[in-house]
Amino acid sequence: QVQLVESGGGLVQTGGSLRLSCAASGSILRFNAMGWYRQAPGKQRELVAAITNLDNTNYADSVKGRFAISRDNAKNTVYLQMNSLKPENTAVYYCNARANTAWGIEDYWGQGTRVTVSS
């Protein structure tokens, strides 16, 4: 059973920073990629950033240059550093772990952490 536990969300003013953490139960090296998604009220869940087990990263255009995803394999943790936050970044942020198996893609999700950016 895979458990992903996010932390680090909260209320921050425009221009501020937050660092989200996602702690996994067990090694994150077993996953092909880890990522952060977000879902704002009334909107679909969208990819924010992802990192592969080879440390290749991918970002949504709207966060490039402001957000940075990283991983600490020894701590089984993935981070999302968010700088220069804007009100439109307000959302619930979800950690994702993806494994490519012989049976297809397996996705695991955390419970989410809320980020609110005040103007």
Residue, then its C-alpha position, 0 to 999 in steps of 0.5 A: q500500500v502506497q501512502l503519500v503525505e503532503s505538508g507545507g501548505g498554508l496562507v501566504q501573501t502575493g509574492g511570498s514563498l512556500r515549500l511543499s513536501c510529499a513523504a512516501s511510504g517506502s522508496i520513491l525510486r520504485f516510481n518512474a515519476m513523482g509530481w505535483y498537481r493542483q486543483a482550483p475551485g471549479k477547475q480540473r486538476e492540472l499538472v504543476a511539475a514532475i520529476t522522473n527517477l532520472d531527475n528529468t523535470n517538467y513544469a507547467d508554463s505558468v510556473k516555469g521560473r518560479f517553482a522548482i521540484s526536487r527529490d530526496n531519495a534517501k528521505n523518500t520525499v519530493y518537494l515543490q518550492m514555490n516562489s513569487l506566488k500569485p493569487e491564481n496559484t491558490a488551489v489544493y496541491y496533490c502529490n502524485a507517484r506514477a509507476n509504469t508496470a506490465w499492466g499499465i500505469e499506476d497512479y497514487w495520490g496524496q490527500g492534498t494540501r491547501v495553498t491560499v495566496s492572498s492579494 
